[in-house]
Amino acid sequence: MNRNKIKNFAPELYKGAHKYYAKYRPAIPEKVIKIIVNHFNVKPTDRVLDIGCGTGQVALAMEGKCGEMVCLDPDSEMLKWAKKATKNSKMKLAWFNYSAEDLGKIKEKLGTFKLATICRGFHWMNQDQVLKDLDDLIEETGGVAVFSDGVLWGGEERWQQAIKKVIQKYLGEERRAGKGKFKVSEELWENILARSVFGSVKTYDVPIKRNWDVKSIIGYVFSTSAAAPPLFGNQLNRFKKELKNTLLSINPKNTFQENAVWHIVLGSRKPRK
């Protein structure tokens, strides 16, 4: 499965998208978390490091699975929403406004962990460097979990392709990443992990079905760096109206089923020589 990569993540990529991200990004399924927890034998006393935590989806999904989570994100606004979303958590939570590329600088502040999770964010990172820096942070029996469910308009359903076409009409053929462009890397995540210290790799694909309506689809679109509200300028309302009308012309009942796949790549340490 091919993935995209942009280095040098800038917080302004998600300007105007945070509230939509918190509300409309789908939760991480229990089945996905169970695969990760079972693979690494994560216990309620273990510590987990979540890199690129966004608005706290992994922390919410890991509730009761570990004792402490340390969550990093370079976007301070994301962290505000994450703290709000997890305010009733019974886990110990710590939040750090740093990027993945800061791991080498702040490792003394963080301690060690059974597991590092990277959900929906590996494409933003200097992947080889991040995995190298994690060598000092992950316990001998631990590892790294990289996982994502892709972008909503990446599917083959007619309504999904329609979303893509309307976005491209307003923002151009090339996928946006804030004010920049989304650059493509053909390298598989599993190959990147395989050459790292976490080179004992296993992959899983978890198919799921999700139901959407026009409101939630538009909310999701606005949660992305590719189509955050500020990118549309004074055409924002026009875009919303056109996307709504396009979707309802495909299905007037306002119900859209997505066949999504969670791709999970789990890297454990290679045996020491």
C-alpha positions in Angstrom: 0.0 0.0 0.0 1.5 3.3 -1.0 1.6 6.2 1.3 2.4 9.9 1.0 5.1 11.8 2.8 5.8 15.5 3.5 8.7 16.5 5.6 8.9 19.6 7.8 5.3 19.7 9.1 4.1 23.2 9.8 1.3 23.8 12.3 -0.5 26.2 10.0 -1.3 23.2 7.7 -4.4 22.7 9.8 -5.4 26.3 10.3 -9.2 26.5 10.6 -9.5 22.7 10.6 -9.1 21.9 14.3 -12.7 21.9 15.5 -13.7 19.8 12.4 -10.9 17.4 13.1 -12.1 16.8 16.7 -15.7 16.3 15.7 -15.6 14.6 12.3 -12.5 12.4 12.2 -13.7 8.8 12.7 -12.8 7.1 16.0 -10.2 4.3 15.9 -12.0 0.9 16.0 -11.6 -1.3 19.0 -10.5 -4.1 16.6 -7.5 -2.0 15.5 -6.5 -1.2 19.0 -6.8 -4.8 20.1 -4.4 -6.0 17.3 -1.8 -3.5 18.5 -2.2 -4.1 22.2 -2.1 -7.9 21.8 0.8 -7.8 19.5 3.0 -5.9 21.9 1.4 -7.3 25.0 0.6 -3.9 26.3 -0.4 -4.0 30.0 -2.4 -1.5 32.1 0.9 -0.5 33.8 2.7 0.3 30.6 3.6 3.7 29.1 2.7 4.6 25.5 4.1 7.4 23.4 1.7 8.9 20.8 3.5 10.9 18.2 1.4 13.4 16.2 -1.5 12.9 18.5 -3.9 15.4 16.8 -7.0 15.9 18.8 -6.5 12.8 21.0 -8.1 9.9 19.0 -5.4 7.4 20.1 -5.6 8.4 23.7 -9.4 8.0 23.7 -9.0 4.5 22.1 -6.3 3.4 24.5 -8.4 4.2 27.6 -8.0 1.3 30.0 -5.3 -0.4 27.9 -2.3 1.3 29.4 -1.4 3.3 32.5 0.1 6.4 31.0 0.2 8.1 27.6 2.6 10.8 26.6 1.2 12.7 23.5 3.2 14.9 21.2 1.9 17.3 18.5 3.6 20.3 16.9 0.2 22.1 16.6 -0.7 23.7 19.9 -4.3 24.1 18.8 -4.6 20.3 18.3 -3.4 19.8 21.8 -6.0 22.1 23.2 -8.8 20.0 21.5 -7.1 16.8 22.6 -7.1 17.9 26.3 -10.7 18.8 26.0 -11.6 15.4 24.4 -9.8 13.4 27.1 -10.8 15.5 30.2 -12.6 12.5 31.7 -9.8 10.0 31.1 -8.7 7.9 34.0 -5.2 7.4 32.5 -2.3 9.5 33.3 -1.8 11.9 30.3 1.0 14.2 29.5 1.0 16.6 26.5 4.0 18.0 24.7 4.0 20.7 22.0 6.8 19.2 19.9 7.1 17.6 16.5 8.3 14.0 15.8 11.6 15.5 14.7 12.2 16.9 18.2 12.4 13.4 19.8 16.2 13.4 19.9 16.2 16.7 21.7 13.6 15.9 24.4 14.2 12.2 25.1 15.4 13.0 28.6 12.1 14.6 29.4 10.1 11.6 28.1 11.5 8.5 29.7 11.0 5.1 28.1 7.9 3.4 26.7 6.5 0.0 25.8 5.0 1.3 22.6 5.1 4.3 20.2 1.9 4.9 18.2 1.8 7.0 15.0 -1.8 7.3 13.7 -2.7 9.2 10.5 0.6 11.1 10.8 3.6 9.1 9.6 3.4 10.8 6.1 4.3 14.2 7.7 7.5 13.0 9.4 11.1 12.5 8.6 10.4 8.8 8.9 13.9 7.3 9.1 15.1 9.8 11.6 12.0 9.4 13.8 12.5 5.6 14.0 16.2 6.1 14.8 15.4 8.5 17.6 12.8 6.0 19.0 15.6 3.5 19.6 16.5 5.2 22.9 12.8 5.6 23.9 11.3 2.1 23.4 11.9 -0.8 25.7 13.6 -4.0 24.4 10.3 -5.9 24.3 8.4 -3.0 22.8 8.0 -1.5 19.3 6.2 0.9 17.0 2.7 0.9 15.5 2.0 2.9 12.4 -1.6 2.9 11.2 -4.1 4.8 9.2 -7.4 4.5 7.3 -6.6 6.8 4.4 -8.5 9.8 3.1 -12.3 9.7 2.7 -12.2 10.7 -1.0 -9.6 8.0 -1.8 -12.2 5.3 -2.2 -13.8 4.0 -5.4 -17.5 4.7 -4.7 -19.1 7.3 -6.9 -19.8 9.6 -4.1 -16.2 9.5 -2.9 -14.9 10.3 -6.4 -17.4 13.2 -6.5 -15.9 14.7 -3.4 -12.5 14.6 -5.0 -13.7 16.3 -8.2 -15.5 19.1 -6.4 -12.4 19.8 -4.2 -10.2 19.8 -7.3 -12.5 22.2 -9.0 -12.0 24.8 -6.3 -8.4 24.0 -5.2 -6.7 22.6 -8.2 -5.8 19.1 -9.5 -2.8 18.6 -7.1 -3.7 17.8 -3.6 -3.1 20.6 -1.2 -1.2 20.6 2.1 -2.1 23.9 3.5 -0.5 26.5 1.3 1.8 23.9 -0.3 1.3 20.7 -2.3 1.1 17.1 -1.0 4.1 15.3 -2.3 3.9 11.6 -3.1 6.3 8.9 -1.9 5.9 5.4 -3.3 7.8 3.7 -0.5 5.7 1.3 1.7 5.6 1.9 5.4 6.6 -1.7 6.1 9.8 -1.2 4.0 10.7 1.9 6.0 10.3 0.1 9.3 12.1 -3.0 8.0 15.3 -1.1 7.6 15.1 0.5 11.0 15.9 -1.0 14.5 12.2 -2.0 14.5 12.7 -4.3 11.5 10.7 -7.3 12.6 7.5 -6.2 10.8 4.0 -7.5 10.7 1.1 -5.9 8.8 -2.6 -6.1 9.1 -5.5 -4.8 7.1 -8.8 -4.3 8.9 -11.8 -3.6 6.7 -14.6 -1.6 8.2 -17.9 0.0 7.0 -18.7 3.5 8.0 -21.9 5.5 7.3 -21.8 9.2 6.4 -24.3 12.0 5.6 -23.7 15.3 3.9 -23.0 17.1 7.1 -20.4 14.7 8.4 -18.8 14.5 4.9 -18.4 18.2 4.7 -17.1 18.2 8.3 -14.5 15.6 7.4 -13.4 17.5 4.3 -12.8 20.6 6.4 -10.8 18.6 8.9 -8.0 18.0 6.4 -5.0 20.0 5.5 -6.0 19.4 1.8 -9.3 21.2 2.1 -9.3 23.3 5.3 -11.8 26.1 5.3 -9.3 29.0 4.8 -8.1 27.5 1.6 -11.4 28.3 -0.1 -11.4 32.0 0.7 -14.6 33.8 -0.3 -15.8 30.7 -2.2 -16.3 28.6 1.0 -20.1 28.8 1.1 -20.2 28.2 -2.7 -18.1 25.1 -2.3 -20.2 23.7 0.6 -23.4 24.2 -1.4 -22.0 22.6 -4.5 -20.6 19.6 -2.6 -23.9 19.2 -0.8 -25.9 19.3 -4.0 -23.5 16.9 -5.8 -23.8 14.3 -3.0 -27.6 14.6 -2.8 -27.8 14.2 -6.6 -26.0 10.8 -6.2 -28.1 9.7 -3.2 -31.1 11.9 -2.3 -31.6 9.7 0.9 -28.4 11.3 2.3 -26.8 8.1 3.3 -23.4 7.1 2.1 -21.5 3.9 3.0 -17.8 3.8 3.0 -15.7 0.6 2.7 -12.6 1.7 4.5 -9.5 -0.2 5.4 -7.2 0.4 8.4 -3.6 -0.5 7.4 -1.5 -1.4 10.4 2.3 -1.8 10.4 3.8 -3.1 13.6 7.6 -3.0 14.0 9.4 -4.8 16.8 13.1 -4.7 17.5 15.4 -7.0 15.5 17.3 -9.5 17.6 20.5 -8.0 18.9 23.7 -9.5 17.5 
